[in-house]
Amino acid sequence: MGIQITPSILNADFARLGEEVARIPSADWVHVDVMDNHFVPNLTFGPAMVEALARSTPTPLDAHLMIADVDRHAMTYAEAGCSSVTFHVEAAQAPVRLAREIRSAGARASMALRPATPVEPYEDLLPELDMLLLMTVEPGFGGQKFLDLCLPKIRRARALMAKHGVQTWLQVDGGISLETIERCAEAGADVFVAGSAVYSADDPDAMITELRESAAAAAG
């Protein structure tokens, strides 16, 4: 598995989501930020919109659930057509059980950590996950500045994956742009969520290509 670019539609035009997704045909995934105004102070998409979007695009959906009571609601998004479902460990009561339930529904199971949440306590969970998401901004809003303090954490996460010999993807989300993606790739990330950088570009799909090439060069 090589470098993957996952544009976030949080920065797209909500009134034209189908058209906005059509502007990024080379994306590996479409990143859908689901927020409930409880776990984070913002409110975005629900399962009905996600289901409609899944029907309108051939690109697989990567749902990032920034919601409370995620153990109860995560399966709704797998059933709505998401090919990958990410839950926050800070909101999950039973992360191993939840990851297994998501996998049993045919979706990839991913676990997210806020910037201040250390990765080491969850080392033993890595074999249960298809992807680990490390937030490089505080979750809740797009357009935030990348937190360089997260780079050592990315390196530690990659080292733990190598230690256990797992094929878990390592995703980063927050402030990813041409100015920051190389540092993340060098640190060990291989899946990159980019919102503002993609949708503020004159040609969003060309920006995806630039991001992918920059990350691949840095990854070596």
Protein Blocks (a to p, Z undefined) as FASTA:
>chain_A
ZZdddddfklmcfklmmmmmmmmmmbfbdcddddehlmpgcdfddfklmmmmmmmpcbdc
dddddbehklmmmmmmmmnopabdcddfklpfblmlmmmmmmmnopacdddddfklcfkl
mmmmmmmpcbdcddfbdehiehiacdfklmmmmmmmmmmmmmnopabdcddeehiafklm
mmmmmnopabdcdfklmmmpmblmlmmmmmmmmmmmmnZZ
